[in-house]
Amino acid sequence: MTRPLMLGGVVFNEPVFTANSLNVVFPRAPQIRRLSNAFEDRLASRYGQPQSIPVPDNLDPQVPRIVFQSMGGHSQIVISQVAISLNVNYDSEWTTDSAKRLAYLRERVSLVYELCGTAQTNPVFSGLTTRVRLSSDSPDEEILSRLVHVLGIANAGANLSEVSVRLSSVVDDKFFDNITVQSYREWPPGDDATVSRLPVGEARSRGIELVQDFNDRYAFNEGSDYHTSASVGSEIVELARGSLDSWVARVREG
């Protein structure tokens, strides 16, 4: 059961983790689409048949070439000429059960790196993006006041409508810990009108959202012979979790 936390006049519900994306980047592999069968063999127990994207090999290497959808429908693996990405969308108890999410990521990290081996690529850096929301039934002005206080930007001005701040830190001379802290509002689905009206008072959900990108590109940028690995990917999962949990606590406790 979700229980609210009330501090300083703002009531927050339990944090809801909505999505993760693990990205492993490697030098361009122009022929990677030809390995579709090999990828399918490796993923057969967890993912359905691949969808091959019919684009020329000389097109933008970041454009997806192969997409796998998981059997349960909550994750997909996207393969381009320069990256393999695992994209996960959480629902039901997964949004609030950190143990389930962590176990899932730990398992899939090794799988993504195994696919890099199948492609005979030597990955250079990798990163994990996480999105979490703290919803609130408190008024918008109280939510924004809390956010301004947490971020230490009391001189931001009056009559604020939204707040979004991005911070980037270097961790252990190896990782970037990028965090975006922002207010959010979500409205019910609209009709088919070309332009939808979005009155503030009709938002069905509001609160604070954290979007974290934790990666080892700093080590890649600074070291000419640096390459990432499955063990580094596992390290990213653990360090990112600790940092983001700290930010969630900071926002909730003010």
C-alpha positions in Angstrom: 0.0 0.0 0.0 1.3 3.4 -0.9 1.8 5.7 2.1 2.2 9.4 1.9 5.0 11.3 3.6 4.2 14.8 4.9 7.0 17.2 5.6 7.0 21.0 5.5 3.4 21.1 4.3 4.1 18.9 1.2 2.6 15.4 1.0 4.5 12.9 -1.2 3.5 9.4 -2.1 6.0 6.6 -2.3 8.4 7.1 -5.2 7.3 5.4 -8.4 10.1 4.1 -10.7 8.7 4.2 -14.2 11.6 3.2 -16.6 15.2 2.1 -17.0 17.4 2.2 -20.1 20.7 0.5 -20.2 22.9 1.6 -23.2 26.2 0.0 -24.3 28.1 1.9 -27.0 30.7 0.5 -29.4 32.5 1.4 -32.6 30.3 1.3 -35.7 29.5 -2.2 -36.9 27.9 -1.6 -40.4 26.9 -5.2 -41.0 25.3 -5.8 -37.6 21.8 -6.5 -39.1 23.2 -9.6 -40.7 23.6 -11.0 -37.2 19.9 -11.0 -36.5 19.7 -14.8 -36.3 22.6 -15.1 -33.9 21.0 -12.5 -31.6 17.7 -14.3 -31.9 19.3 -17.6 -30.8 20.8 -15.9 -27.8 17.6 -14.2 -26.8 15.1 -17.0 -27.6 14.2 -17.9 -24.0 13.2 -14.3 -23.1 12.4 -12.4 -26.3 10.2 -12.9 -29.3 11.3 -12.9 -33.0 13.2 -9.8 -34.0 11.8 -6.9 -36.0 14.3 -5.9 -38.7 14.2 -2.2 -39.6 14.6 -1.9 -43.4 17.0 1.0 -43.7 20.2 1.2 -45.8 23.5 0.3 -44.0 24.9 3.7 -44.8 22.1 5.5 -43.0 22.7 7.2 -39.7 24.3 4.5 -37.5 22.2 5.5 -34.5 19.0 4.4 -36.3 17.8 1.1 -34.9 18.4 -1.9 -37.1 16.9 -4.7 -35.0 14.3 -4.7 -32.2 13.4 -7.5 -29.8 10.2 -7.4 -27.6 10.3 -9.4 -24.4 7.8 -12.2 -23.9 6.1 -10.2 -21.1 5.9 -7.1 -23.1 7.6 -4.8 -20.6 11.1 -4.5 -22.1 12.8 -4.4 -25.5 16.3 -4.7 -26.8 17.2 -2.2 -29.6 20.3 -2.8 -31.7 21.8 -0.1 -33.9 25.2 0.0 -35.6 26.8 1.7 -32.6 24.8 0.6 -29.5 22.7 -2.1 -27.9 20.0 -0.8 -25.5 17.7 -2.5 -23.0 14.6 -0.4 -22.4 12.3 -1.3 -19.6 8.9 0.1 -18.6 7.6 -0.8 -15.1 4.1 -1.2 -13.9 2.1 -2.5 -11.0 4.3 -3.6 -8.0 7.5 -3.3 -10.0 7.3 0.5 -9.8 7.8 0.4 -6.0 9.6 -2.9 -5.5 13.3 -2.0 -5.6 14.4 -5.7 -5.1 12.6 -6.9 -8.2 13.9 -4.1 -10.3 17.5 -4.6 -9.1 17.4 -8.3 -9.7 16.0 -7.8 -13.2 18.7 -5.2 -14.1 21.5 -7.4 -12.7 20.4 -10.3 -14.9 19.9 -8.2 -18.0 23.2 -6.3 -17.8 25.2 -9.5 -18.4 22.9 -10.4 -21.3 23.4 -7.1 -23.1 27.2 -7.5 -22.9 26.9 -11.0 -24.2 25.1 -9.6 -27.2 28.1 -7.3 -27.7 30.2 -10.4 -27.8 27.9 -12.0 -30.3 28.4 -8.9 -32.5 32.2 -9.2 -32.0 32.3 -5.6 -30.8 34.5 -4.1 -28.1 32.2 -1.7 -26.2 33.7 1.7 -25.2 31.3 3.1 -22.6 27.9 2.4 -21.1 25.2 4.0 -19.1 22.0 3.6 -17.2 19.1 6.0 -17.3 16.4 5.9 -14.6 13.2 7.8 -14.3 11.3 8.2 -10.9 8.3 10.3 -9.9 7.2 11.5 -6.5 3.5 12.5 -6.9 1.7 14.8 -4.5 -1.8 16.1 -3.9 -0.4 19.2 -2.4 -0.9 22.5 -4.3 1.5 23.4 -7.1 3.0 26.3 -5.3 4.0 24.1 -2.3 5.6 21.5 -4.6 7.6 24.2 -6.4 8.6 25.8 -3.1 9.9 22.4 -1.9 11.9 22.0 -5.1 13.3 25.5 -4.9 14.4 24.8 -1.3 16.0 21.4 -2.1 17.9 22.9 -5.1 19.0 26.0 -3.1 17.7 28.4 -5.7 15.6 30.6 -3.4 16.3 33.6 -5.6 14.8 32.0 -8.7 12.0 34.5 -8.7 8.3 34.7 -8.0 5.3 33.2 -9.9 7.2 30.1 -11.0 5.2 27.7 -13.1 7.8 24.9 -13.6 11.3 24.1 -12.3 13.9 22.0 -14.0 17.6 21.8 -13.0 20.3 19.5 -14.4 23.4 18.7 -12.4 26.4 16.6 -13.5 29.0 15.2 -11.1 32.1 13.1 -11.6 32.3 10.0 -9.4 35.6 8.1 -8.7 37.3 9.8 -11.6 35.4 7.4 -13.8 31.7 8.1 -14.0 29.3 10.9 -14.8 26.3 11.1 -12.5 23.8 13.3 -14.4 20.6 14.1 -12.6 17.7 16.2 -13.7 15.3 17.4 -10.9 12.1 18.9 -12.2 8.5 19.5 -11.4 5.9 17.6 -13.5 2.2 17.6 -14.3 0.3 14.9 -16.2 -3.1 15.4 -17.7 -5.7 12.8 -18.7 -5.8 11.7 -22.4 -7.4 14.4 -24.5 -9.7 14.2 -27.5 -8.7 14.4 -31.1 -8.4 18.2 -31.1 -5.4 19.5 -32.8 -4.5 21.7 -29.8 -5.3 20.5 -26.3 -6.0 22.8 -23.4 -4.0 21.9 -20.3 -5.5 23.8 -17.3 -3.2 23.5 -14.3 -6.1 22.6 -12.0 -7.1 19.6 -14.2 -3.8 17.8 -14.1 -4.4 14.2 -12.9 -1.0 13.9 -11.4 1.7 16.4 -10.2 4.9 16.3 -8.2 8.6 16.0 -8.7 10.4 13.9 -11.2 14.1 12.7 -11.2 15.8 11.6 -14.3 19.3 10.1 -13.8 21.9 9.2 -16.4 24.8 7.4 -14.8 27.6 6.4 -17.2 31.3 5.7 -17.5 31.9 8.1 -20.4 34.2 10.2 -18.2 36.7 7.4 -18.2 36.3 7.0 -21.9 36.8 10.7 -22.5 39.9 10.8 -20.3 41.6 7.5 -21.2 42.5 6.8 -24.8 42.6 3.0 -24.3 39.5 2.7 -22.0 36.8 0.1 -22.7 33.7 -0.7 -20.6 32.8 -4.2 -19.6 30.0 -6.3 -18.0 31.6 -5.8 -14.6 31.6 -2.0 -15.1 27.9 -2.2 -16.1 27.1 -4.0 -12.9 29.1 -1.3 -11.0 27.0 1.4 -12.7 23.8 -0.3 -11.6 24.8 -0.3 -8.0 26.3 3.2 -7.9 23.4 4.7 -9.8 20.9 3.2 -7.4 22.7 4.6 -4.3 23.0 8.0 -5.7 19.4 8.2 -6.9 18.0 6.8 -3.6 19.9 9.7 -1.9 18.3 12.2 -4.2 14.8 10.7 -3.5 15.4 11.0 0.2 16.6 14.6 -0.2 13.5 15.6 -2.1 11.1 13.9 0.3 12.8 15.2 3.4 13.4 18.7 2.2 
